[in-house]
Amino acid sequence: MPSDSLFAALGAAPNVILNVLLPLLYFLASICVYLLLILQISARTSTSVDEPKRRFGLPEAILAAALIFLLLLNVSASVSNRPVQLNGRNLLNSLGGFFKITFLRALSTGIILILAAYPLISLADAITRRLFGNGSSKQSIVELFSGSRTIEQRIMIVVFAVAIAPVVEEFLFRFFLYGVLKRYFGRFLGITVNALLFAAAHTHFPSFAPLFILGSCFTIAYEWSGSILVAMTMHSLFNSVSLTVLAFPELFPQ
C-alpha cells in the first residue's frame, strides 16, 4: 500500500542521516578546516611579525641531513630485521613557540584539529586497505600493548605513547626537521617531506599513508598556530584514542 511505503521511507530516513549524511558532512568539514588553515598559511609573508626570529642555517641543515640518514637506516634495519636504536640528543636551542599560547588554548585547538584530521586519516587507511589488503603485521607499539600481560606493562606503554613520544617526536619532526626543510625548500615541500619522514620512521608499510596524513596535519597545525604545544596535544590525543580502542576491543571495532 502507498501509506506503508511512505511509513517505511520515513522510518529509513534516520538511518540514512546517521550512516550517510552525517559522515559525509563530517568529511567535508574536515577538508574545509585544513584547506582554510593552508590558505591562511599561504597568505602570510615571510616578514610576518608572527614568524620566529631564529633562522636555521648550515649547521642545522647538516645535522638534519644526519638525522634523516639515521631515520633511513632505521627503516632499512626494520626491513632486514636488524633493529637500530636511534638515541636522541639535546638538539634544541629554543622551544618552538612552546609558551606562545596557554595550555588550555592549545588543548582546545588540538582537540578540534585532531577531530578534523580523523576523516582524512580514515580515508587514507581505507584506500590503503583497498589497494594492499589489511596487512598481516601491526606496529610494534600496538603489538606490545596487545601482548602486555600486566597492568604495569600497560601503564608504561601508555606513559610512553601519551606523554613521552609526542614530546620527543614533535620536537624532532615538527620543530627541528620541518624548521630546516622549510628554511631551504619552503612550506609546501617542507610539510610534504616532513610527513614522509614521519611516516617512514614508524617503519610500518600498511600504515604509511595514514601516518603521512597524520604527520601533515601535525605540521600544518604547528605552522598555523606557531606553537609546538598544539602539535604535541594532537599527537597525544591521537595516541590516547588509539590505545583506548586497543584496551577495549569489545566496545570498539579493531
Order of alpha helices (4+ residues) and beta strands (2+ residues): alpha-alpha-alpha-alpha-alpha-alpha-alpha-alpha-alpha-alpha-alpha
